Amino acid sequence: MKSLTAYISVVLLLTVLAGCGATAKMITAKSQSERADVFTEVTDTGAKPQGYADIVVKANIKTHVTGYYSGESETSLHGKPGYPFVLNIDGQAVVWKVDGQKDVKPDYDEDGKTSRDPEAGTGIKYILEKKLRLREGAHKVYLALPEDNYIVEVELMLRSGEETVLEFKPLYWHKHIPTRIPTFLKGIREYEIYLNGVKVK
């Protein structure tokens, strides 16, 4: 893989929308394909065709287990199989439904203090990793979590023959004041974004 400096430009744009309704509408729109010729999913490790580049998309999120919140809708997929990740590149969309695994981390550190690990506690971890092939050049990528009403937009430039790892790492909302310790139990706040291991947002 080439270093980050090999890219002509990388521009990150966070979607700033007024209200949950606008975000939900955008997620719905980006879940629908307007075209089908942008990317294909690949599993091979062979040479890429001339003019094409590969991108490995990684994302994860930890949610509470089913039934943790008594008032949560029965249709919620938090803690259940089939948690959806939506990816849209230049108008081609795909919805990947991921089956999570139970994830348990200590609530307290070695000194007996409340853990500052945002994923401390018992929950369900969903991990997405897909390899896609698309033409070199500029691309606009949207990653959305319909169950959490969250969407982020990334613009990047790819060069022929290269492989890029685009990774989304979750940051969670914090517990109530005064602790201010982030926890997955409060849901995702945003994704930090990395290109080939280098944080770009």
ChimeraX attribute file (.defattr): number of C-alpha atoms within 10 A of each C-alpha:
attribute: neighborCount
match mode: 1-to-1
recipient: residues
	/A:1	10
	/A:2	12
	/A:3	12
	/A:4	16
	/A:5	8
	/A:6	12
	/A:7	14
	/A:8	12
	/A:9	13
	/A:10	17
	/A:11	13
	/A:12	16
	/A:13	14
	/A:14	14
	/A:15	14
	/A:16	11
	/A:17	12
	/A:18	8
	/A:19	8
	/A:20	11
	/A:21	11
	/A:22	13
	/A:23	19
	/A:24	20
	/A:25	12
	/A:26	18
	/A:27	23
	/A:28	13
	/A:29	14
	/A:30	23
	/A:31	22
	/A:32	16
	/A:33	14
	/A:34	13
	/A:35	12
	/A:36	12
	/A:37	11
	/A:38	16
	/A:39	21
	/A:40	12
	/A:41	13
	/A:42	13
	/A:43	9
	/A:44	8
	/A:45	6
	/A:46	6
	/A:47	10
	/A:48	16
	/A:49	12
	/A:50	10
	/A:51	14
	/A:52	19
	/A:53	22
	/A:54	24
	/A:55	20
	/A:56	18
	/A:57	18
	/A:58	17
	/A:59	18
	/A:60	17
	/A:61	22
	/A:62	26
	/A:63	27
	/A:64	21
	/A:65	18
	/A:66	16
	/A:67	13
	/A:68	13
	/A:69	10
	/A:70	8
	/A:71	7
	/A:72	11
	/A:73	10
	/A:74	10
	/A:75	8
	/A:76	13
	/A:77	17
	/A:78	25
	/A:79	22
	/A:80	18
	/A:81	14
	/A:82	14
	/A:83	23
	/A:84	21
	/A:85	21
	/A:86	20
	/A:87	22
	/A:88	24
	/A:89	21
	/A:90	19
	/A:91	21
	/A:92	19
	/A:93	23
	/A:94	17
	/A:95	16
	/A:96	15
	/A:97	14
	/A:98	18
	/A:99	16
	/A:100	22
	/A:101	15
	/A:102	14
	/A:103	17
	/A:104	13
	/A:105	13
	/A:106	13
	/A:107	16
	/A:108	14
	/A:109	12
	/A:110	8
	/A:111	7
	/A:112	8
	/A:113	9
	/A:114	14
	/A:115	18
	/A:116	15
	/A:117	16
	/A:118	21
	/A:119	24
	/A:120	20
	/A:121	18
	/A:122	18
	/A:123	23
	/A:124	23
	/A:125	21
	/A:126	25
	/A:127	16
	/A:128	18
	/A:129	14
	/A:130	14
	/A:131	18
	/A:132	17
	/A:133	19
	/A:134	21
	/A:135	19
	/A:136	17
	/A:137	15
	/A:138	15
	/A:139	18
	/A:140	16
	/A:141	20
	/A:142	23
	/A:143	24
	/A:144	25
	/A:145	19
	/A:146	19
	/A:147	14
	/A:148	16
	/A:149	16
	/A:150	19
	/A:151	23
	/A:152	19
	/A:153	17
	/A:154	19
	/A:155	16
	/A:156	17
	/A:157	15
	/A:158	24
	/A:159	19
	/A:160	16
	/A:161	17
	/A:162	18
	/A:163	20
	/A:164	22
	/A:165	19
	/A:166	19
	/A:167	22
	/A:168	22
	/A:169	14
	/A:170	20
	/A:171	18
	/A:172	20
	/A:173	18
	/A:174	19
	/A:175	15
	/A:176	10
	/A:177	7
	/A:178	7
	/A:179	10
	/A:180	11
	/A:181	16
	/A:182	21
	/A:183	22
	/A:184	25
	/A:185	22
	/A:186	15
	/A:187	18
	/A:188	21
	/A:189	15
	/A:190	16
	/A:191	21
	/A:192	13
	/A:193	21
	/A:194	17
	/A:195	20
	/A:196	17
	/A:197	13
	/A:198	13
	/A:199	12
	/A:200	13
	/A:201	14
